[in-house]
Amino acid sequence: MSTSHSPSALGAEARAHFDLRPELTQLNHGSFGALPTAIRLAQDAIRLAVERDPIAAMATVRHEGALRRVIDGVASRVGTTGDRLAFVENATTAVSTVLRGVALRAGDRVVTTNLGYGAVERALEFIVARAGATLDVVTIPFPVSGPDEVLELLKPRLEGATVAVLDWITSATALVLPIVELARVCRESGVKLLVDAAHVPGHLPMDLDALDADWVVGNLHKWGFAPKGTAILWAREGGDRLLPLSISHGVAHGFPRAFDWIGSRDYSGWLVAADAMAFADRWPTLMADRRRLCAAMAERIAERWGTTLPAPPTMRACLATIPLPGALASVEPATLWRRARAANMEVAFVVHEGQTWARISAAAYNHPDEYERFAGLVMEWVK
Ligand SMILES: Cc1ncc(COP(=O)(O)O)c(C=O)c1O
């Protein structure tokens, strides 16, 4: 087991643990993560066991509490206990689960920001409109000067609101918001807070019980090395009124056990979730190391492109959104994505406020040379 690395040594060593196509430069870990081969094999073994003896294998989940043991393992890694944590399919499902469970009424005001993820915005619009409530979207400028600017803009708008839906790490703009301070403001103002932490498990340290939120949703399939379709939903004490979207046998148990059996499905991804999160233990400095790599590479790329990073380092972790040089900022993301793919390079190109940006990530398997190649490729496009 390795304990400390240079960014290049970690990237090269880690790459061998993933199934990624050898020619592919993967600088978009943020969208769907990447599954270590060992976790894929563990999941395959569970699927095989189900096919060999379906009734007995499914009974472990439905009747024998197999998921509860896994959830306890995951809980200990995100600062909580299993009695406050449920598995859900993904962040999208978790957000709808919470919002459809909140009894919004006409006249209620729900606060969010213009940096939210599209699917979450759509869910908010739908649910708020159905209840006759108001959606109050606070504009956070991008570029942003720092966490204080975010706090100053949100504080007055949180006053008197019913519910707030705020990101911990934003999607297209890749900003780490001051979530601890925001949760405190919500608590002091009597506002219920749903934190969209889709990108956070395995990316930043989490202490869910210490964070003064009401609900937190997080994907394990992005940075937690878990199979796609594996996410967590945390609720503070009293979360017992929260129920899954599909009501099933366990409804009488309330939160979280009502979420454990939601009908016949493939539970193999959830069953390997604790092992997936433990996969990172082989690199004890992984989070800090990748954050440093991302910071250094974002600065290097912006310098080569002659552009300025839109946020201070305190608001970035292992994702960074970088302004593109020259006229590329007005080219459609799909066009740039196709050009990058033609060079075997996967990078997220995102649109925010009518401008196209590049969003890079720093995962265990990334190496500084990959970012240099990406910076150089874009400079060729400029020419
Ligand atoms: C901030 C944020 N919320 C929610 C989601 C939705 O995640 P999923 O597609 O796993 O439901 C994403 C996906 O990238 C995201 O970035």
PDBQT file of the ligand as one rigid body, heavy atoms in Angstrom, charges set to zero:
ROOT
HETATM    1  C1  LIG A 401     -24.783  19.284  -8.485  1.00  0.00    +0.000 C 
HETATM    2  C2  LIG A 401     -25.450  18.100  -9.132  1.00  0.00    +0.000 A 
HETATM    3  N1  LIG A 401     -26.647  17.709  -8.678  1.00  0.00    +0.000 NA
HETATM    4  C3  LIG A 401     -27.283  16.628  -9.199  1.00  0.00    +0.000 A 
HETATM    5  C4  LIG A 401     -26.704  15.903 -10.227  1.00  0.00    +0.000 A 
HETATM    6  C5  LIG A 401     -27.454  14.721 -10.770  1.00  0.00    +0.000 C 
HETATM    7  O1  LIG A 401     -26.779  13.534 -10.534  1.00  0.00    +0.000 OA
HETATM    8  P1  LIG A 401     -27.408  12.164 -11.071  1.00  0.00    +0.000 P 
HETATM    9  O2  LIG A 401     -27.425  12.242 -12.559  1.00  0.00    +0.000 OA
HETATM   10  O3  LIG A 401     -26.518  11.106 -10.564  1.00  0.00    +0.000 OA
HETATM   11  O4  LIG A 401     -28.796  12.095 -10.530  1.00  0.00    +0.000 OA
HETATM   12  C6  LIG A 401     -25.471  16.287 -10.738  1.00  0.00    +0.000 A 
HETATM   13  C7  LIG A 401     -24.840  15.528 -11.832  1.00  0.00    +0.000 C 
HETATM   14  O5  LIG A 401     -23.800  15.829 -12.341  1.00  0.00    +0.000 OA
HETATM   15  C8  LIG A 401     -24.831  17.420 -10.181  1.00  0.00    +0.000 A 
HETATM   16  O6  LIG A 401     -23.644  17.844 -10.643  1.00  0.00    +0.000 OA
ENDROOT
TORSDOF 0
